[in-house]
Amino acid sequence: MPVFTRLRQSSRPVDAPSEAEPETPGDERPEEETAANEREPGGRSRLARLRTWRTRHPRAARALTLVTTTFAAALILGALLLPNTLPAVGPKSFTRIPAEAVIGAVVVLWLPRRPRLVAAALYGLGLTALTAVNLLDMGFNEYLGRGFNAALDWDLLPDAQAYVGDTLGGGVATAAAVGAIVLVLLLAAVMVAATVRLSDLLVRHRPRAARGALIAGVVWVTCSALGLTLLGGPIASERGAGALRVHAQRTVQSLRDEAAFAKHAQADTFGNTPPGQLLPDLRGKDVVFTFIESYGRSAIEDPIMAPGVDRTLDTSTRALAKAGFAARSGWLTSATYGGSSWLGHSTTMSGLWIDNQRRYRTVTAGDHLTLTKAFRKSGAWDTVGVMPGVQKGWPEEKWYGLDKLYDAYDLGYKGPKFSWSTMPDQYALEAFQRQVHGRKRDKPLMAFVILTSSHQPWAPIPKMVGWDELGDGSRFDAIEKAGNKASDIITDTTRSRQEYGKSIQYSVTSLTQWLERYGTDDTVLVFLGDHQPMARVSGTRASRDVPVSIVAKDPKVLDKVADWNWTEGLKPDRDAPVWKMSSFRDRFLKAYGSTPHRSKG
């Protein structure tokens, strides 16, 4: 039988006031106080000074006790009931009875003092971890349309810091990183103090606390069994335990997935196809694969962005037709959303569903045949990459099968950055024309081009200038200075959506004008989006679809994909075919005459 009271050598109970020291309502003293751990230099204990203050200021003492206790309880309940998405945060989310609070109260009432203090501290640390993952979930859901994955996503945090640095400045990025660390440590300290304080309070009022825990437990079980709801949600909550369980399952599943994916990636439909049987129906053509950053379905269908983007697509379709080009367009469902563009690039080119960083690392460490590498393997094309967003070593160059990579430092740009984007798309395409596409070569060209001007935060946005006026890019100084500030756009949802639409218009115009100006009878352009913009712009529950178009002068090129039933022009119909992005590689290879020879790994 557990002992709930202990005899002490004192002539009165610990909680009973002495004649010289009247009890202050709410006065809470830790169990088994000893003079040794409360003694200060000079012989006067801290506890004695606190008692003296409480005696002199009883009302202030009562108020302070009430405030701190209420704050501790609110903090713990808030952590247990905090949702993991921003739209769900509201008063109704906190009108629940958390099972974890009832269980925690029972545990601390049962444990002896020292184990109880340890349990309370661990409980506080657990609530800190729960709050942290909920906040991470909010951020990931807001930007990437999915929750945080503890097994995969730590590598993305440095990228997030780099994005903040490029967007708002290095000082802001550093302050944000330091502030986040300090906030977590402060939260842990406050949360542990709160759990220890409430555990002491429960023990000091053990009989009442036990009755309260029993009543709360009965109410919770009743509400759970009957499915009772309040303000649209269940009264009986196990939100905290459920969130940690989901994260644990997500982590375990991710680790299992890595092994299965590594085995799957070794098998390839075209892995053993001889060079002469790869892409025979495109021999002699210059093929340019271009990704437009964040070019998603919302740009074409959202009522705020669509009018301007659709007008640009229609105008560009007519201009290209006048220059002799025709186009077909459809939809691809991207492997990523809101960011991590490289996952979309690699999924399209590899034919594998690469929806997380671990898969990306696994596949890029191998020799899986990418679409770009197929051109190189055939021996019939020179292969180059044009990536103005790359500002450091990029080992994936080999995996993509590129003979030459032109990064941010190879394109001769001397103008200003436009937030994250190192240079305007129009300049990058002109540099590509000058240094690569416009030069005489012994072989046709296969180019892999990544455009960046439509990268968030969509401020400032470049403007089109005369193609003959581009020079070294200094022409854009005045345009950048006159543009919007990223800090003004990034916090305003409506303006973010408006500016996003303008950035897509700019990127599409740059690319189609480049083709109209420099394309030849043998130029084939394939361009698509890498992913939808973040949820705040594309909308909650938006699809992951992105537009994809093939443009060529030679009608035989488009005849090869006639059975795809894509829409004529640059704007796909709402009901145009939708394929997974990972299916594009094989469909493209087969359409242009490649013969499958499977490698089994």
N, C-alpha and C positions, 0 to 999 in steps of 0.2 A: 504494500500500500504506500503510494508516494506521500512524502512528507511535505505539506504545504506551508507549515510554520516552523520556525526554528527558535529554540530557547536562546536567550542571550543573557549575559551576565549583568546587563543593565537592570536597574530597579524598576524601569518602566518600558513599555513597548517602544520600538523605534519610531513608530508613526504617531505616538502620543505626545502632545506638547508638554513642555515643562512649565512650571509656574512663571519662571523668568522669561520664557520664550513662548508666547501664545502662538497657536497654530494659525498659519495663514492658509486660507482655503486654496486648494490647488498646489500646496507646497509639496514637492516631490523630491524625495531623497533616495539615492541609490542604496541598495541593500548592502549590509556588512561593511559599513564605512569604517575605515581605519585612519587613525591619526597619521600613520606613517606616510600614506600616499596623498594626504591632503595638506601636509605641513609646508609652510613657506618659510623662507629665511626670516629670522626675527621671532619665530615661535608662534606666529598667528596663522591659523589655518584659513585657506580660501573659503571653506565651507562656513566658518564662523563669520567671515566678512559678508558672505552672501546672506546668511541668516540675519545679520544685523541690518543689512539693507532692506530685507523683506519686512522686518519688524518695523522699521521706520516708515516704509512706504508700502503698506499692505495692499492698497488699491492698485498701485502700479505693478506690484508683484502678481496679483491675481490676473490683471490684464495681460501681462507678459506671458504668464503661463498659458492662458487661454489662447493667445495668438500663436505661440510656438507650437502648442499641441495641435491646434486646428491646421496650421500650415503643414506640419508633419503628416497628419492624416490625409490632407488634400493632395500632398505630393505623392504619397504612396498609392492612393486610389487613382490619381491621374495617370501614374505610370502603368498601373494594371489595366486601365481602360483606354489608354491612348490608341487611336486607330493608326494604320500604317499608310493611309492616303490622305492627302490634303482635303479633298472634297468631303471626306467623312468626318472631319474634325468639326465638332459642334456640341452644343449643350446636351443633345439627346444621346451622344456617345458616352456620356459620363453619368447617365441615370440608370446605372446597372448595379447589381450586387456581384462583385468578383469572388469566385470560389477561392482564389489564391489568398485573399485577405482572411477569409474565415479559417482556412487551413493554417495559415500563418499564426493566427491568434491562438488556436488550439495548441499548436506546437510550443509556443513560448510559455503558455500557461503550464505545460507539462514538464518542461525541462528545468533542471537545476540552474543556478545563477550563471556559472561560467559557460557551460554549453549553450545556455540561452543567449548570452552576449555574442558568442561566436556565430550562432545560427542567425541572430538578428543582423549582424554585420554581413554575413554571406547573402542574406535575403536582400539587403540594401544593394550589394554589388550586382546581384542578379537583376534587380529592378533597373540599375544603371545600364546593364547590357541590353535589357529589353527595350528601354527607351532609345538607346543608341541605334539598335537595328530597326526600330520603328521609324526613326528619323531618316535613316539611310533608305528605308523602303519608300518613304515619301519622296525623297530626292530622285531615286531611280524611277519610280512610277511617273514622276512629273516630267523627267527628261527622256527616259528610255522605254517607258511604257511597261515596265516589269519591276518586280521586287528585287531587292539586294540579294546576291548569292555569296555567302561567306566563303565558299570554296573557289570562286572564280573572279570576284570583282575587286579584290584589293588592288590589283594591278591598274585598275581604272582610276583610282584616286589621284595618283600623280598626274594622269592625263587631265583630270578635272582641274587640278591646281594650275597646270600649264595653260589650260583654256582660260581660266580666270585671269592669269597673268597677261596673256595675249589680248584679252578683252578689256580688262579694267586696270591693268598695270601690275608690275611685279610686286610693288609694295602692298597692294591690296591682296594679292594672292598669298604673300607671306603672312600678312596679318590675319587672313582668313584661316590659314592652316594652323598658325599658333593659337588663334582664338578657339578653333575647334578642339584642339588638344586641351587647352585650359578649361574649356567648358565641360568636357567629359570628366576631367579630374575634379572640378568643382562639384559637378553633379554627383559624382561618386561619394565625395565627402559629405555633402548635404543629405544624400539619400541614406547613407549608413547612419548618420546622426539621427535622422528621422525614425528609422526602424528601431534603433536602440532606445530612443526616447519612448516610443509607443510601447515597446516591449516592457520597459520599466513601469510605465503607467498601468498596463494590464495586470502585471504581477502585484502592484500595490493595491489594486482593487480587484483582487482575484475572484471573489464570489460574484460580484456584479459582472465582471468581464466574462466569466464562465457562462453565466446565464445569457448574456448578450450573444456570445459565440454560438450557444445552442439554438437560440431563437433565429439567428441569422442563417445557421445551417439548415434548420427546418424550412424556413422561408425559401431558401435557395433551392432545396430539393423539390419543394412543392411547385415553385414556379417553373423549374426545369421539367418536371414530370408532366405538368399541364400545358407547357408551351406558352406561358403567359408573356405578353409583350407590353412595352411601354414606349410611346413615341416611335413606333415602327421597328423596334428591336427587342430581343429577348431580355427579360429582367435578369434572369440567371446567366451570368457571364463567366466564361473561362478564357477570355481574350488573351491574357498574358501567357498562360500555358499553351494555348493554341498557337500563338505566334511563334514561340520558341520551338514547338513541335514542328511547325511548317518549315522553319529555317533548318532544323536538324535533318528533316527528311529531304529537303532540297539539297543540302550539302552531301548527304549520303548518295542520293541519286546522281548528283553531278560526278562524284568520284567513280561510281559504277559506269556512268556514261562514257567517261574518258577511255576506259579499256575497250568498250564495245565499239566506239567510234574509231579508235586506232586500227582495229581489225577491219572494220568496214572500209576505211580509207585506202587500205592496201589493194582492194579489188577495184578494177577500173575497166569500164566497157571498151575504152579505146587505148588501154595501157600498152598493148602489144601491136597496135596498128602500124604497119610499115610506113616510112615517111612518104612514099609515093602514093599512098592511099589516104592521105590526110588532105582535106579541103581542095580536091582537084578542080571543083567548079568555081573557085575564086582565084585561080592562078592568073597572074598578070594584073590583079586589082590591088590598089592601095586601100587597106582596110583600117579604119580608125574607130576604136572602141573608146567612148567618152562617157564618164560618169559626171552628172551634175549633182553637186552636194545638196542633200535634203529635198530633192525634187520628187515629191510624193503626190499621191492621188488627191489629197486635199487641195493642192494648188490648182487643180483643174475643176474641182467640184464644190469647194467651199464658197458660200455666197459672198464672203468678204474678199478672198483672194482670186476666185475664179474669173470674174469679169475681165480683169487686166491680163491675167495669164492666158485665158482663152483667146482674147483679142490678139495677143502676141503670137500664139500658135497659128491662128488663122492667117494673120498677116505673113508670117514666115513661110507657111505652106504655099501661099500664092507667090511669094517672091522666089522660092525655090523652084516652083513649077515654071515660072517665067524663065529661069535659068536652065531649065531642062531636067530638073530632078523630080522624082516621085518618092513618096514615103508610105510606109505601112506602120501601124502602131497598135500595141496591145498593153497588157498589164502583167507585171511580175510581183509576186508576194515576197517582200524582202525578209531576210533572215534577221534583220535588226530593225530598231525603231528609235528615232530621236537622236542617235549618235552611233559611235563605233563604226564609222563608215567602212573601215577595212574589212569588216565581217560581210558586208554586202558585196564589196569588190571580189573577195576571195570566193564567196558562195557562187557568184555568177560565173567566174572564170574556171572554177574547179568542178562544178557539178555536184558538190557536197554541201550539205546543210550545215553551215558554220555559224552558229548563233551565240557562241561565247568565246572568251579569250583562250580558254584551255584547248578547245577544238582548233582554234586558229594556230596556236603554237604546235599542236600535234601535226596538223596537215602541212604547215609550211616547213616543218623539219624533215619532211619526206620528199618523195619525187613524184607525187601524183601529177598526172598530166593536166595542166591548165589549158584553157582555150588559147591563151597567148603563146604558151609553150608549144602547142600543136603547130602554130605557124612557123616557129623556129625549127621544130623537129622535121618539118617537111623539107627544109633546105631551100624553099622557094621565096622566102621573105627575109628582109632585114627587120629586126624587132627592136622597138625603142619604147621607153616610158617617159612621159612628161608629167611631172608631179610637183607643181609649185608649192604644195603643202609640206613636202618632205624637207626637213632642215637638219637632219643628222643621218648617220649611217643607216642604210635600209637593206638588211640582208635578204629580204624577200625578193629582191631583184632577180636572184638566181632561180628561185622557185617559180616566178612568173615567166621565166625564159626570155629575159630581155637582154639584147646585145649591149644596149647603152641606156643609161638613165639620166635624164635631165631634171635635177631637183631645183629648189628655190635659188641656189647659188649659181646655177649654170645657164640661166636664161637672160642674164644681163640687165636685170631690173634695178633701177636707181631711184624709183619713186617711193611713196609712203606705203606702209601696210594699211590695210583696211580691216581693222580689228584683228581677228584671227587670221584672215586671209593675207598671204604675203604679197599678192599682186592681183590686179584686176584680171578677170578671165580674158578680156579682149587682148590685153598685152600678152598673156601666156600663149594664146593661140597665134598671135602675130610672131612671137619668138619661135614657136613650133614651126610655123611656116618658113621663117627666115633660116633657121638652123637645121631643119630636118625635112619637112614635107616639100619645100620648094627646091631642094637641091637634087642634082642628077645622081642617080644611083644605078648600080648594076642589077639590083633586084627591086621588086616592088616593096612597099613599106607596110608593116603592121605596127600601128601605134596604140599605146595604152595611155589615155589622157585623163587626168583627174582635175576637174574645175572646182574652185573653192570659193568664189565670190558669194555664193548663196549659203555659206556657213553661218550659223547663228553667232552673234546676236543680231545680225542684219542691220548693223549700223557701225560706221557709215557705209553706204553702198556706192560703188563706182557708177559713173555714167558713160555712155558711149561717146567716143570722140572720133574724129576722122582717122581712118586706118593709116593714112599717110602722116598723121601728126603724133603717132605714138612715141617715136624716138626711144629714149631709154626709160620712159615711164615718169620722168619728172613732170610731165604734163598733168599728172594726177594730183600734184600737191594741193592746188587750189580746190579741187573737187573734194579731196579728203577733209580739208579744213572746214569746208562749208557744209559737210554732211552732219547727220545726227550723231549725238554721243551715245555710245553703247549703254552707259548707265541710265540714260533717259528712256531707252527702248526696252531694255531687258526686264524691267519691272512693270511694264504696261502691256497687258495682254492684247488689247485692241491694236495698239501701234505695232506690236511685234508681228501680228498677223498681216497688217497692211504692208509693213516693210519687208516681211518674208516674201509676199507676193511680188513686190517690186524687184527683189533680188533674183527671183526665178525668171522674171521677164528679162532682166539684164543678161543673165547667163544664157538663156535660150537665144536671145537676139545676138549675143556675141558669137555663139557657135554656128547658128544658121547663116549669119552674114559672112563668117569665115568660109563656110562651105560654098556659099553663093559666089564669093569673091575668088576663092582659090581652088575650088573643086574642079576635077577634070572628068572626062568620060569614064575613067577607071577608078574614081574615088567612091568608096563605099563607107558610109558613116553609120555606126550603130551607137545610139546614145540613150541613156536611161538614168533614172535616179538611183541613189544608193539606199535611201530609206526615207520615211516620212519625217517631217519636222517634229519636234518634241510635242508632248500632249497638250501643253498650254496653247499651242498654235494649231495643231491638226485637230484638236478636240478629243475629249475622253472617248474611249472605245473606238477610236478611228481605226480603219483597216491598216494593214502594213503594205498595201499595194503601191507600186511605183510605175510610172509610164515608161515604156520602152519603144523605140522607133528605129527602123532601118530605112536609110535614104540612099538612093543611087540614081545615076543617069541611065545605066544599062538596064533595060527592062527585064533581061534574063535573070538579073540578080533578085529582083522582087518576084519573078515567076517561080523561083525555087521555094518561096515561102507562101505561095498562094493558098495552100491547104491549111495554113495556120488561121485563116479567117480573121486576120487583123484588119483594123479600120484604115481606110485610105486617108492620108494626111498625117500631120504630126500630133493630132489630138485623138486619143482612143475613145471610142464610144463607151458609155457607161456599162453596156453589156458585152463589150469586147472580151475575148478569152482571157482568163486569169490563170497563170501557171505559177508554180513555186519557182523562185529564183534559181534554185539548184537544178532545175530541169533544162535551163536555157542552153548550157554547154552542149549536151548531147543532141538536143533538137537542132542546134545550129550546125554542129558537125555533120549530122546526118543529112540535113537539108542541102548542104553544099558538097555532097558526094563522098564523105568519109566512110570507110568500111570498118565496122566494129571488129576488134580482136581483143577479147577480154584477157586481162591479167588478173589472176586470183590471189596474188600477194603471197 
